[in-house]
Amino acid sequence: MALPAPTNKGSQGQTTMRPNFQTRLLLAGDASYPAGGYAMADYLKANLSITPTVLEIRGYGKTAGVIDHYVDYDIDNDKLKLYVLATGAEVAGATDVSSVALDLVLTYS
């Protein structure tokens, strides 16, 4: 499965003092978390119409209003990984995370 289109909650543009961009994204998980995480470059190109060089993605996931997941972006493999806060373990492949609301800040150039 794949992540659904995000809600873009605003961006900051490039200036002399700020050579990178940041965008806040709100999105839901999907019905089948891919083993090893979500591939982000194609997702961002398809959903935000940008071809970024992703520098960092930070954020968390909430279920029923409670933060219970955190994310880590594997820059070498272009994967956004989702972890269970209580255990620190990555979510297992094929797990239904559709009830998890992700709040992400994407930093890119």
Secondary structure by P-SEA (a helix, b strand, c coil): cccccccccccccccccccbbbbbbbbbbcccccccccccaaaaaaacccccccccccccccccccccbbbbbccccccccccccccccccccccccccbbbbbbbbcc
